[in-house]
Amino acid sequence: MSSTGLPEPWTVRFSKSKSRQYFFNPQTKESQWDEPEGTDHAALKQYLVDHPLRVRCLHLLIKHKDSKRPASHRCDPITISKEEALEELSVYQHKIEQGEKFEDLAKSRSDCSSFKRGGDLGSFASGEMQPPFEKAAFALKVGEVSKPVETASGVHIIKRVA
Ligand SMILES: Cn1nc(-c2ccccc2)cc1C(=O)N[C@H](Cc1nc2ccccc2[nH]1)C(=O)O
């Protein structure tokens, strides 16, 4: 039995087309919706808590002059330095710690086009976001807020919501 709770060599994957998880045997190339016979259901459940196939996050992005796309619905062009962006982000970090709603802060300040949805990026799997963002997002527990995260887009605060 592997740490997944699945009998070897079964793995668990996510079907984007069906928006549900499925099970795949890399030896036989079989795939199926149901858990394979002999699955330790409790161990599989815990594995998926510790290793989510997908996460859903909100984020607040502050771009700077060296961002890969230094443009925003808020103002063009963006001229602040990365240091100034980090300084401003720390103000929002404090507001979040003081209980201000993440969505409201993202709507008012985020330079990502997801601002209109309170920074909601929807759910995503590994491989869909820039690596530093993915690493930070998948390390969060549901409800947790990250420390500042730097990507080529700028500097972010991330909140995992599912
Ligand atoms: C990844 N993504 N999703 C949306 C989005 C999602 C839902 C609704 C509207 C927009 C926008 C983006 C996006 O790349 N936006 C970029 C900025 C950006 N760069 C990111 C890097 C990682 C995660 C989110 C990021 N957002 C932009 O507007 O210049």
The ligand as an SDF file (V2000), in Angstrom:
LIG
                    3D

 29 32  0  0  0  0  0  0  0  0999 V2000
   -3.9530   33.6790  -14.2300 C   0  0  0  0  0  0  0  0  0  0  0  0
   -4.9950   34.6950  -14.4060 N   0  0  0  0  0  0  0  0  0  0  0  0
   -6.2730   34.4310  -14.1630 N   0  0  0  0  0  0  0  0  0  0  0  0
   -6.9800   35.5670  -14.3670 C   0  0  0  0  0  0  0  0  0  0  0  0
   -8.4090   35.6930  -14.1770 C   0  0  0  0  0  0  0  0  0  0  0  0
   -9.0960   34.6890  -13.5080 C   0  0  0  0  0  0  0  0  0  0  0  0
  -10.4660   34.8010  -13.3020 C   0  0  0  0  0  0  0  0  0  0  0  0
  -11.1710   35.9150  -13.7460 C   0  0  0  0  0  0  0  0  0  0  0  0
  -10.4900   36.9250  -14.4220 C   0  0  0  0  0  0  0  0  0  0  0  0
   -9.1080   36.8170  -14.6420 C   0  0  0  0  0  0  0  0  0  0  0  0
   -6.0900   36.5780  -14.7530 C   0  0  0  0  0  0  0  0  0  0  0  0
   -4.8360   35.9810  -14.7600 C   0  0  0  0  0  0  0  0  0  0  0  0
   -3.5780   36.6410  -15.1040 C   0  0  0  0  0  0  0  0  0  0  0  0
   -2.6280   36.0110  -15.5350 O   0  0  0  0  0  0  0  0  0  0  0  0
   -3.5530   37.9700  -14.9110 N   0  0  0  0  0  0  0  0  0  0  0  0
   -2.3570   38.7660  -15.1520 C   0  0  0  0  0  0  0  0  0  0  0  0
   -1.5990   38.9790  -13.8270 C   0  0  0  0  0  0  0  0  0  0  0  0
   -1.3500   37.6860  -13.0890 C   0  0  0  0  0  0  0  0  0  0  0  0
   -0.2030   37.0210  -13.0910 N   0  0  0  0  0  0  0  0  0  0  0  0
   -0.3510   35.9160  -12.3190 C   0  0  0  0  0  0  0  0  0  0  0  0
    0.5200   34.8820  -11.9470 C   0  0  0  0  0  0  0  0  0  0  0  0
    0.0530   33.8610  -11.1210 C   0  0  0  0  0  0  0  0  0  0  0  0
   -1.2470   33.8620  -10.6650 C   0  0  0  0  0  0  0  0  0  0  0  0
   -2.1190   34.8980  -11.0210 C   0  0  0  0  0  0  0  0  0  0  0  0
   -1.6590   35.9220  -11.8490 C   0  0  0  0  0  0  0  0  0  0  0  0
   -2.2590   37.0380  -12.3680 N   0  0  0  0  0  0  0  0  0  0  0  0
   -2.7480   40.1420  -15.6670 C   0  0  0  0  0  0  0  0  0  0  0  0
   -3.9310   40.5120  -15.5280 O   0  0  0  0  0  0  0  0  0  0  0  0
   -1.8220   40.8420  -16.1530 O   0  0  0  0  0  0  0  0  0  0  0  0
  1  2  1  0
  2  3  1  0
  2 12  1  0
  3  4  2  0
  4  5  1  0
  4 11  1  0
  5  6  1  0
  5 10  2  0
  6  7  2  0
  7  8  1  0
  8  9  2  0
  9 10  1  0
 11 12  2  0
 12 13  1  0
 13 14  2  0
 13 15  1  0
 15 16  1  0
 16 17  1  0
 16 27  1  0
 17 18  1  0
 18 19  2  0
 18 26  1  0
 19 20  1  0
 20 21  1  0
 20 25  2  0
 21 22  2  0
 22 23  1  0
 23 24  2  0
 24 25  1  0
 25 26  1  0
 27 28  2  0
 27 29  1  0
M  END
$$$$
